[in-house]
């Protein structure tokens, strides 16, 4: 007897759900580059964070990069507060996708 549609949907959800713990680990080690945002499905802002971070590194030798890096640092710190909500919204998007 094959599994019910509900059981299959539940298995797909469990396989695709986002871990808050993993998101925090990514945030801590790779967060300056926005990788945690990409993991949580926020590709646009994650790529923007990565681009700003790259520009700041290129401009650091002429000291213009430091204020830009400060923006990334502030953004990175605020994201620590937003990760649980971003993970919940990513899981909600997954549920909506599985219902179709």
Secondary structure, DSSP 8 states (H G I E B T S, - for coil): ----HHHHHHHHHHHH---HHHHHHHHHHHGGGTHHHHHTT-HHHHHHHHHHHHHHHHHGGGTSHHHHHHHHHHHHHHHHHHHHHHHHHHHHHHHHHHH-
